[in-house]
Amino acid sequence: MKLKQVSLEQLNALNAGTLMEALQIEYIEIGPDYVKASMPVSHQVKQPMGLLHGGASAALMETVGSLGSVLLIDPETHYSVGLEISANHVGAAKEGMVIATAKLVHGGRKTHLWNIEVRDAQTERLISHGKHTVMVLPKED
């Protein structure tokens, strides 16, 4: 199953007025089975000790996994919703940019499973690792 290739400009325009805009998440690459997005480690996404907040990392993870599922389905007949997100925060980021990569593990008719890594953009050091399960539902008329 391959992801639809849609312009990044078009996808990023959908973020206006959403959590993605507030966190400054930007989609940067779409491949046949993966999605990448960036997020700056700004004061808006840090916890009181000055480190990237785990919740911000989880929001970034869910964003890339969910977008991947949108690119797998027919939006005329179906929609997708996040069912579960789990994250292990194994590193810290204090500044710079992080990049999340969601790679498709399973693209079924009713569920999608994504493996997601958040890495420091400069050093490529792993910050968080997780999985995201998405449910695909039919639109009702």
PyMOL commands that set and color helices and strands:
alter all, ss='L'
color gray80, all
select helices_A, chain A and resi 8-13+19-22+43-45+54-70
alter helices_A, ss='H'
color red, helices_A
select strands_A, chain A and resi 26-30+34-40+78-89+97-107+111-120+126-138
alter strands_A, ss='S'
color yellow, strands_A
deselect
rebuild
show_as cartoon
